[in-house]
């Protein structure tokens, strides 16, 4: 079982990572909405780097598809 104190220690870091990911998503959605998935994915990965996070390939692919379709 996980110690509750470990959870409490990890949450601020996790929240920061989510906030950075959200910023990258918003940025790319505004600049690349409706563009081809490959272009959106490249922009999303670059935005992740600018915001100091690594976005997993599968996550970037899914998000890129949704941004390209206009459903995210």
N, C-alpha and C positions, 0 to 999 in steps of 0.2 A: 504494500500500500504506500502511496505517496504521502510524504509528510506535508501537512498544510502550510508550513512555513516556507517550503520550497516553492509551492504554488504562489504564495504571496510575494516571494522574491522575484519570480519569473514574470509576473503579470505586467509590471511597468515596461519591461523590455518588449514583451509581446504587443502591448498596446502601441508602443512607439513604432514597431515594425508594421503593424496594421495601418497606422496613420500615414506612414511613408508610402505604403502600397496604394492607399486610397488617393493620395496626392498624385502619384504616378498615373493611376487610372483616369482621374479627372483631367489631368494635363493631356493625355493621349486621346481621350474621348473628344475633347474640344478641338484638337489639331488634326486628328486622323479619322474621325467618325465617317463611315461610309467608304473608306479606302480599302484596297485589297488587304486580305488577312496578313499576308507576308509583310507588307509595309507597316501595318498596325503592330504586329508582333515585334518587329525590329525597333519601332519607336518605343514600345512598352519596355522592352529590355533595356534600351538606352536610358529611358526615364528612371527605371529602377536603379541603374548605376548612378545616375545623378543624385538620386535621393538616398543613396547609400544602402540599398538592399539588393539582394539577389532574388530574382523571380524565377521559380522553377519553370522549365521548358513547358511542361504540361499545363501549368497555370497560365503562362503567357499565351499559349496556343488557344486555350478556352476563352480567355478574356479578349484576345484579339478577334476571335470569331464573333463574339458578342458585340464588340465595338464596331466591327465592320458591318454587321447586320443592323446596328442601331438598337439592339435590345439591352444594352448595358449603359 
